[in-house]
Amino acid sequence: MSLQPRIQALIEHISNGMFEREEVISVALLSALCGQNCFLFGPPGTAKSLISRRIAAAFDQPGYFEYLMNRFSTPEEVFGPVSIKALKEDRYLRKTDHYLPKAEFAFLDEIWKSSPAILNTLLTLMNERMFRNGETLEHAPLKALIAASNETPQPDQGLDALYDRFITRLLVQPILHNHHFDQLLNSAPSSEQVQLPDGLAVNSEEWNRWQGEIDQVQISSDCFTIIHLIRAQLEQQHEALGVYVSDRRWQRAARLMKASAFFHGRSHTNHSDALLLRHCLWTQGSNREAVAMIVLEAVQSVGFEAGMQLSTLDQAKDTLDREINDELFYSQDVYDTVRWDDRELFRVDAHFEMVNYRDIKEVELYIPVEKLRSHDVFSPLDDRGNEISQIRAQFEGQGSCRLQYSDYTYRYEDLIFQPQVMFYRGDRKPDVNRRLVGSLAESVRELKAELQQLVDRAETKRADYRISLRSLFVPDELTEQTLVGVEQQMNSLRLRIKDCERLEALCR
């Protein structure tokens, strides 16, 4: 039996009768399968201890230890009593059989109520899987430790290092839906014993083999992008959320992602694996939902890698856009002007009417085009290039120029000159070289074809990708939301093709 259907069957068996606990059990099982510790957070009476026993039941005859912590708990109750025989021989040694140092799976309820002596010893046991028994450092066979509490450790209590070792943190809340609640009332109490078909339970040999194979799974480029986005958001919102994620936690959380990919038969992680980070990064009940939203938004914002060199194609499209507009269309208004040497001028046949008389003063004058965008007062030029001092000119709004004539004897009406526009900005240039137009059009068609090939390839990959996103450890409705980034990526490609069609139309 391949791993994915086997793990699916395993989850179904150990979740049987556990209403609305399927996701918690599946993620807790995944944690145990890759050797990570798990913290169950929730009020009393939500089956946290039963969940732990069900997880242990997924393994073949595991050594299991369970203890309810309280402020009077002693190290002897957790790590084993001191050997009287060894003391007589002047040796300090604990009898650890049937206690936590010899357990493969352990459940510690109300963990934060235990004594500092116990908690300090747990640090090395949970992380390095080692237990100091007197003068001897013993290897602990612990595969996963599950702890539970209805509270998270309070800040400044010296529990940060221990809490950081619980990589997976799962909320276990009361049953929400009435039909599940009614089923619970009509059901017999759930048994901690699970009858598994032969060959379904995980044995130690294959568990050990899987650890090396999980390490061979690679974090995909998409998931690296997602992780970087999450880190940036957590840093940006640190003051509001107060979430700190250590390098060790990131590394162990990445291993959880790798394990998810491994048990789905993939060599690289994907978006659904990245969603598991929402169980790894929160610290207090007050920031759990905010962190989950940061993870989801990061996943949604990243499409999939489809072998696209979009930056190169975008540069080619922008270059074509500029070239088409420069070669085929006027970039600014073109006026009816004349040129003298290097100067461009407006030619004006001015007719100034004398105030109160019918006399008209006719003047041929020239106005420099560079004055068009200024409000300077200046004198226009005559046909020899000399300034006509009797005339004052100034451009006003809407591009019109007011001309005032004065000969110190008579008064003349002001004259308004409006430059004549021959071609407006955006007008197509006449008589453009047809071979140039054809060449530009062909370049646009080639670029459009490349983009269409990307769309076709991405469409094909999207169908396969949707299937690959299905996860044993993430609800279906959540994995569907991961496709938002993929849809945005597809829409972005289609918009580029539309832009190419616009450029094609310009070349017609």
TAHUFEN-V860813 format. One line per field, one symbol per residue. ss: DSSP state (H for helix, E for strand, C for the rest). psi: psi as a letter, one per 20 degrees, with the letter a starting at -180 (. if undefined). A space follows every 50 residues. Layout:
BEGIN
ss=???
psi=???
END
This chain:
BEGIN
ss=CCHHHHHHHHHHHHCCCCCCCHHHHHHHHHHHHCCCCEEEECCCCCCHHH HHHHHHHCECCCCEEEEECCCCCCHHHHHCCECHHHHHCCCCCECCCCCH HHCCEEEEECHHHCCHHHHHHHHHHHHHCEEEECCEEEECCCCEEEEEEC CCCCCCCCCHHHHHCCCEEEECCCCCCHHHHHHHHHCCCCCCCCCCCCCC CECHHHHHHHHHHHHCCECCHHHHHHHHHHHHHHHHCHHHHCCCCCHHHH HHHHHHHHHHHHHCCCCECCHHHHHHHHHCCCCCCCCHHHHHHHHHHHHH CCCCCCCCCHHHHHHHHHHHHHHHHHHHECCCCEECCEEECCEEEEEEEE EEEECCCCCEEEEEEEEEHHHHHCCCCECCECCCCCECCCEEEEECHHHE EEEEEECCCCEECCEEEECCEEECCCCECCCCCHHHHHHHHHHHHHHHHH HHHHHHHHHHHHHHHHHHHCCCCCCHHHHHHCHHHHHHHHHHHHHHHHHH HHHHHHCC
psi=prgghghghgghgiipjnpkjggggghhggghhjkqqpppprrqkjkghh gghhghiiqolqppppqoqrijqqhhigiqqpohghhhjkpopqnipjag ijqhqqpoqlhiirqhgghhhhghghgilqponcipoqppjpgpppqqqj qqpqqkjjjggghhingpopporqphphhhghhghiqqppqippoqqpih qprhghghhhghhhhiqqprhghgggghgggghhghjghhhkpporhggg ghhhhgggggggijkqiqraghhhhihiiiiqhqhhjghgghhggghggh ipaqokkpmhgghgggghgggggghghiqpirqprorrpodjqpqpppnp oppppjrjqpoppprppphiihjrkqprprqaiijqpnhippqppaqjjq ppppppjjgqqqqqpppopppgpqpiqppqkqohhgghggghhghggggg hhhgggghgghgghhggiipqiipqghhhhiiighghhgghgghhhghhh hghghhi.
END
